[in-house]
């Protein structure tokens, strides 16, 4: 069995300065089917220790990845496949951020199916 792209990707991007706890940074529309997902994250601006590991990825209402990225302009990427009946991929802040830190997230979700 081979999986191949079956349609155009879904894109989402967001940036937020000093997000509050649980604030959404970026989110896709609700997705149905199997997707190859690439999430890119970084934090810039003036940061503090609270900004380390302060973003997470949620799918189906569950926090799937914590400890994203250190407070640095270095981008961190996560790639994964998931199958969903109707769920968005969401990036949000874990805790209240430094007021001067800028959180960035992009999500590319490409639908896949069997060949």
Residue frames as qw, qx, qy, qz and C-alpha x, y, z in Angstrom:
[[0.000, 0.891, 0.455, 0.000, 0.00, 0.00, 0.00],
 [0.422, 0.110, 0.022, 0.900, 1.33, 3.43, -0.95],
 [0.034, -0.818, -0.439, 0.370, 0.05, 6.75, 0.36],
 [0.376, 0.277, 0.308, 0.829, -0.01, 9.70, -2.01],
 [0.098, 0.275, 0.220, -0.931, -1.22, 13.32, -1.76],
 [0.184, 0.489, 0.835, 0.173, -4.88, 13.50, -2.75],
 [0.052, 0.902, 0.392, 0.174, -5.54, 17.23, -2.77],
 [0.254, 0.696, -0.192, 0.644, -4.17, 20.69, -2.13],
 [0.444, -0.134, -0.632, 0.621, -2.67, 21.41, 1.29],
 [0.308, -0.873, -0.341, -0.164, -4.43, 23.39, 3.99],
 [0.453, 0.301, -0.304, 0.782, -2.37, 26.30, 5.35],
 [0.410, -0.864, -0.282, -0.077, -2.63, 28.18, 8.64],
 [0.515, 0.241, -0.289, 0.770, -0.34, 30.84, 10.08],
 [0.348, -0.882, -0.250, -0.193, -0.48, 33.06, 13.12],
 [0.483, 0.182, -0.419, 0.747, 1.66, 35.24, 15.32],
 [0.446, -0.811, -0.320, -0.202, 0.78, 36.73, 18.68],
 [0.248, 0.513, -0.451, 0.687, 2.68, 39.08, 20.98],
 [0.134, -0.227, 0.668, -0.696, 2.60, 38.10, 24.65],
 [0.587, -0.247, -0.597, -0.489, -0.16, 35.48, 24.37],
 [0.584, -0.413, 0.396, -0.576, -2.20, 34.58, 27.45],
 [0.326, -0.154, 0.926, -0.111, -2.37, 31.03, 28.77],
 [0.492, 0.358, 0.794, -0.025, -4.18, 28.75, 26.25],
 [0.339, 0.719, -0.056, -0.604, -4.23, 31.53, 23.60],
 [0.826, 0.372, 0.396, 0.152, -4.44, 30.17, 20.08],
 [0.243, -0.562, 0.420, 0.670, -1.47, 31.00, 17.84],
 [0.352, 0.294, -0.602, -0.653, -2.61, 29.20, 14.65],
 [0.572, 0.120, 0.758, -0.291, -5.26, 26.65, 13.68],
 [0.050, -0.023, -0.788, -0.613, -6.45, 24.81, 10.60],
 [0.674, -0.090, -0.128, -0.722, -10.07, 24.33, 9.69],
 [0.772, -0.158, 0.558, -0.259, -11.58, 21.03, 10.83],
 [0.272, 0.462, -0.765, -0.356, -9.92, 18.24, 8.85],
 [0.881, 0.017, 0.352, -0.316, -11.42, 14.90, 7.83],
 [0.873, 0.443, -0.197, 0.045, -9.26, 12.07, 6.52],
 [0.833, -0.280, 0.052, 0.474, -5.55, 11.29, 6.68],
 [0.203, 0.968, -0.082, 0.122, -3.08, 14.19, 6.64],
 [0.729, 0.055, -0.167, 0.662, 0.68, 14.72, 6.51],
 [0.203, -0.962, -0.166, -0.078, 1.14, 17.70, 8.85],
 [0.606, 0.177, -0.205, 0.748, 4.18, 19.99, 9.15],
 [0.313, -0.922, -0.228, -0.008, 4.15, 22.47, 12.04],
 [0.555, 0.319, -0.194, 0.744, 6.85, 25.16, 12.27],
 [0.426, -0.859, -0.282, 0.023, 7.26, 27.21, 15.46],
 [0.551, 0.169, -0.260, 0.774, 9.50, 29.96, 16.75],
 [0.317, -0.875, -0.320, 0.180, 9.55, 32.72, 19.36],
 [0.502, 0.309, -0.051, 0.806, 11.29, 36.07, 18.96],
 [0.255, -0.837, -0.084, -0.477, 11.23, 39.50, 20.55],
 [0.041, -0.520, 0.648, -0.556, 12.35, 40.01, 24.13],
 [0.801, -0.222, -0.512, -0.215, 11.83, 36.70, 25.92],
 [0.340, -0.573, 0.592, -0.453, 12.26, 35.28, 29.43],
 [0.082, -0.183, 0.974, -0.110, 12.42, 31.83, 31.01],
 [0.552, 0.295, 0.576, -0.526, 8.59, 31.52, 31.01],
 [0.612, 0.569, -0.209, -0.508, 8.70, 31.44, 27.19],
 [0.091, 0.367, -0.917, -0.127, 10.79, 28.25, 27.08],
 [0.066, -0.157, -0.985, -0.035, 8.65, 25.22, 26.21],
 [0.231, 0.351, 0.468, -0.777, 5.52, 27.37, 26.11],
 [0.571, 0.266, -0.300, -0.716, 3.71, 26.19, 22.97],
 [0.455, -0.013, 0.885, -0.098, 1.82, 22.99, 22.33],
 [0.337, 0.072, -0.655, -0.673, 0.04, 21.23, 19.49],
 [0.507, 0.123, 0.663, -0.538, -3.54, 20.06, 20.03],
 [0.367, 0.050, -0.725, -0.581, -5.46, 17.56, 17.91],
 [0.551, -0.384, -0.699, -0.246, -8.92, 16.23, 18.76],
 [0.481, -0.778, -0.026, -0.403, -8.89, 18.40, 21.90],
 [0.888, -0.385, -0.014, 0.252, -5.80, 16.62, 23.28],
 [0.054, -0.897, 0.418, 0.131, -2.42, 18.21, 23.95],
 [0.969, 0.231, -0.024, 0.079, -0.21, 16.06, 21.74],
 [0.702, 0.256, -0.191, 0.637, 3.18, 17.79, 21.91],
 [0.362, -0.928, -0.055, 0.068, 4.49, 19.95, 24.75],
 [0.615, -0.523, 0.283, 0.518, 7.94, 21.49, 25.23],
 [0.563, 0.580, 0.353, 0.472, 8.04, 23.62, 22.10],
 [0.738, 0.381, -0.243, 0.501, 10.54, 25.63, 21.35],
 [0.510, -0.421, -0.257, 0.705, 13.05, 27.33, 23.57],
 [0.099, 0.936, 0.183, -0.284, 12.71, 31.12, 23.58],
 [0.391, -0.385, 0.521, 0.654, 14.82, 31.61, 20.49],
 [0.513, 0.578, -0.141, -0.618, 14.31, 32.70, 16.89],
 [0.008, 0.253, -0.930, -0.266, 15.48, 29.22, 15.83],
 [0.730, 0.023, -0.208, -0.651, 12.58, 27.46, 14.15],
 [0.340, -0.136, 0.913, -0.182, 11.44, 24.05, 15.43],
 [0.592, 0.141, -0.450, -0.654, 9.53, 21.70, 13.12],
 [0.495, -0.022, 0.820, -0.285, 7.28, 18.73, 13.82],
 [0.500, 0.207, -0.565, -0.622, 6.00, 16.42, 11.11],
 [0.335, 0.019, 0.893, -0.300, 3.40, 13.74, 11.66],
 [0.328, -0.185, -0.710, -0.595, 0.54, 11.87, 10.00],
 [0.255, 0.133, 0.730, -0.620, -2.88, 11.72, 11.57],
 [0.184, -0.340, -0.778, -0.495, -6.35, 10.53, 10.69],
 [0.131, 0.190, 0.489, -0.841, -9.35, 12.47, 11.88],
 [0.141, 0.574, 0.798, 0.122, -13.09, 12.45, 11.48],
 [0.029, 0.860, 0.284, 0.424, -13.41, 16.20, 12.08],
 [0.598, -0.686, -0.118, 0.398, -10.62, 17.92, 13.98],
 [0.280, 0.927, -0.170, 0.180, -8.41, 20.98, 13.62],
 [0.751, -0.019, -0.257, 0.608, -4.68, 21.11, 14.27],
 [0.193, -0.949, -0.096, -0.229, -4.15, 23.91, 16.79],
 [0.584, 0.139, -0.380, 0.704, -1.03, 25.56, 18.18],
 [0.336, -0.861, -0.183, -0.335, -1.49, 27.48, 21.41],
 [0.080, 0.600, -0.559, 0.567, 0.43, 28.93, 24.33],
 [0.590, -0.232, -0.751, 0.183, 0.72, 26.73, 27.42],
 [0.383, -0.617, -0.427, 0.538, 1.08, 29.56, 29.95],
 [0.118, 0.980, 0.122, -0.103, 1.00, 33.34, 29.89],
 [0.750, 0.315, 0.028, 0.581, 3.97, 34.58, 27.87],
 [0.351, -0.388, -0.057, 0.850, 6.31, 37.50, 28.38],
 [0.307, 0.799, 0.323, -0.403, 4.52, 40.63, 27.11],
 [0.169, 0.787, -0.380, -0.456, 7.30, 41.37, 24.62],
 [0.363, -0.173, 0.877, 0.264, 7.72, 37.83, 23.22],
 [0.609, 0.378, -0.208, -0.665, 6.27, 37.16, 19.76],
 [0.580, -0.035, 0.813, -0.035, 5.03, 33.62, 19.15],
 [0.465, 0.445, -0.441, -0.625, 4.85, 32.35, 15.53],
 [0.565, 0.008, 0.823, -0.057, 3.31, 29.16, 14.15],
 [0.518, 0.361, -0.422, -0.651, 2.62, 27.80, 10.69],
 [0.635, 0.033, 0.753, -0.171, 0.76, 24.62, 9.84],
 [0.452, 0.357, -0.565, -0.591, 0.69, 22.83, 6.48],
 [0.615, 0.021, 0.741, -0.269, -1.66, 19.83, 6.31],
 [0.355, 0.336, -0.641, -0.592, -1.62, 17.80, 3.09],
 [0.852, 0.012, 0.279, -0.443, -4.38, 15.22, 2.55],
 [0.053, 0.394, -0.895, -0.201, -3.15, 11.70, 1.80],
 [0.871, 0.082, 0.177, -0.451, -4.86, 8.57, 0.56],
 [0.698, -0.165, 0.671, 0.187, -4.01, 5.10, -0.69],
 [0.242, 0.492, -0.565, -0.616, -2.70, 4.57, -4.19]]
